[in-house]
Amino acid sequence: MQYCLAETISWAVMTIKAECFANLVLKLVLAAAVYCIWTERNQRIFKNIYVDAVAKQKQISLTYESTCVLYPYCLQMRIMV
């Protein structure tokens, strides 16, 4: 079954409302994936650079991990992640 990005974001907005830890992790993973897909799209369109799926998956993982590391600092400074 295929899902489009708009459907996934719509589902997340409607479903992930409680501020428990599991929902926070899910929000961060979704945000990291959307960001990496968006940067991949821009690289393909504007720079004609293509990255394979394994490398993109690693980039999503690194983006998520760095967000998790910075999250406590952002909360302390009241910065939105």
C-alpha positions in Angstrom: 0.0 0.0 0.0 1.4 3.4 -0.9 0.9 6.6 1.1 1.6 10.1 -0.1 3.3 12.6 2.1 0.2 14.8 2.4 -1.8 11.8 3.7 0.9 11.0 6.2 1.1 14.5 7.5 -2.6 14.8 7.7 -2.8 11.5 9.7 0.0 12.8 12.0 -1.7 16.1 12.7 -5.0 14.3 13.6 -3.5 11.4 15.5 -0.4 12.6 17.4 -1.8 15.1 19.9 -0.8 13.9 23.4 2.5 15.0 24.8 3.8 11.6 25.8 7.3 10.5 25.0 6.3 8.0 22.3 4.4 10.7 20.5 7.3 13.1 20.7 9.6 10.5 19.2 7.1 9.9 16.4 6.9 13.6 15.7 10.6 13.9 15.5 11.0 10.9 13.2 8.3 12.3 10.9 9.9 15.8 10.9 13.3 14.3 10.1 11.9 12.2 7.3 10.0 15.1 5.8 13.1 17.4 6.0 15.3 14.8 4.3 12.8 14.1 1.5 12.4 17.8 0.9 16.2 18.3 0.7 16.5 15.3 -1.7 13.8 16.8 -3.9 15.6 20.1 -4.0 18.9 18.5 -4.8 17.4 16.5 -7.7 15.6 19.5 -9.2 18.2 22.3 -8.7 21.5 20.5 -8.6 20.8 17.3 -10.5 22.3 15.2 -7.6 20.7 11.9 -6.7 21.2 10.0 -3.5 20.4 6.3 -3.1 17.8 5.1 -0.6 20.3 3.6 1.9 22.2 6.9 2.1 18.9 8.8 2.5 17.9 6.4 5.3 21.2 7.1 7.1 20.6 10.9 6.7 17.1 10.6 8.2 18.5 8.6 11.1 21.3 11.2 11.7 18.9 14.1 11.5 16.6 12.4 14.0 19.5 11.6 16.4 20.9 15.1 16.3 17.4 16.5 17.0 17.1 14.2 20.0 20.4 15.4 21.3 19.5 19.1 20.9 15.9 18.7 22.1 16.6 19.3 25.9 18.6 22.4 25.1 15.8 23.7 22.8 13.3 23.2 25.6 15.5 25.0 28.0 15.9 27.9 25.6 12.3 27.7 24.4 13.2 27.1 20.8 10.9 25.1 18.6 12.4 22.0 17.0 
